[in-house]
C-alpha cells in the first residue's frame, strides 16, 4: 500500500465520521440527514474498496469475499440523491412505493449472485484465471448500465424539483447540489470510457478518485448548509468562496440600512406578523430580497428566521412578566408565533429554559 492509497483511506475515514455525524445530527430534517449519512457511509466503503483493489489485497483470502460489491455501491448513489432531494424540497414521507428505487440494486445483486455464492477458494481461483465473466451476468456492460442510471436520476431530480414553486434561494441550492453530483457522474462516465477503450491506468484511477472526493465533499457541505438555506439564509452567505461580492451596497449604505431595520423593528413591530417572510421585510425597506438577506447575515450574523424570532422571544418574555396574567396561548399568538411547538422550541433555543421556568423565575 503506497502513500496515496493511505491518503485515500484517510478520506474514507473522514467520510465515515461524517456519516455518523449526519446519523446523529439534530439540526434539519432527520430523514434527510439519515439518507445523507447512508450516502457517505457507502462512499467511505467505496474508497476503501478502491484501495484494496489498487493494492491487490482484494485478491487475497481475507478480502476477496467483497469483490464485486463496489457495483452495488455505485448503483445506490443515484436513488439516494433523488430521495434526499425530494425529502428536503417536498418533505414527502418515504413510503412503500419508494421500494421501486431499490429495483436496480436488487437486479445488480442478482447479476453478481453466482459469483457471491462461491467459496473463498473458488473466488480466488476464478479471479486468478480471469474468468469473472463466467460467473457475473452481463459483466461487460454493468458499469454502463450504472452510468445510464446515474444520468437518468440526475435529469429526473433536476426537472422534477427545479420548478416555479421553488424559491430562488432553494433553486440555487438545488442547482449547486445537482451540479456537484453531475460532476461525479461525469467522472464516472470518463472512467467507464477509459476502461472500455483500454486506456485506464492506476494514475487515471487516482485522478478520478480525487475528483470524486472533491465533489462528494461538496454534496456533504450542502447537507450541512441545507437547513440554513431552507430557513432563509442566502446561498451567497453559505458559499465559502462567494459572499456578497458585487452586491452594489457600500459599507456606509449597508450601515444605514441596518439602522433602518432596527428602527423598523422598534417602531412597527413587524415581527408580530406570524406570516412574515423575507420578501415582506425587504418590501418594507424598499430592498431586494438579496440585499435584505445580506443586511441580516452580515450585521446580525444570523438568518432571517432567527433574527425575527429573537424579537418575538423578547416580546414573549415581556408578556410573561406582565401582571395581566395572560395565558400561554395568548402569549404565543401575541408575540408573533403561530403554534405552540415552534414557540416552545424557539424559546428554549434563545433562553436555555422553558417559558414555564422563565415565568417561575
Buried (B, 14 or more C-beta within 10 A) or exposed (E): EEEBBEBBBEBBEBBBEBBBBBBEBEEBBBBBBBBBBBBBBBBBBBBBBBBBBBBEBBBEEEBBBBBBBBBBBBBBBBBBBBBBBBBBBEEEEBEEEBEEBEEBBEBBBEBBEEBBEBEEEEBBEBBEEEEBEEBBBEBEEBBBBBBBBBBEBBEEBBEEBBEEEBBEBBBBBBBBBBBBBBBBBBBBBBBBEBEEEEEBEEEBBBBBBBBBBEBBBBBBBBBBBBBBBBEBBBBBBBBEEEBBEEBEBEEEEBEEBBEBBEEBBEEEEBBBBBEBBBBEBBEBBEBEBBBBBBBBBBBBEBBBBBBBBBBBBBBBBEBBEEEEEEEBEEBBBBBBBEEEEBBBEBBBEBBEEEBEEBBEE
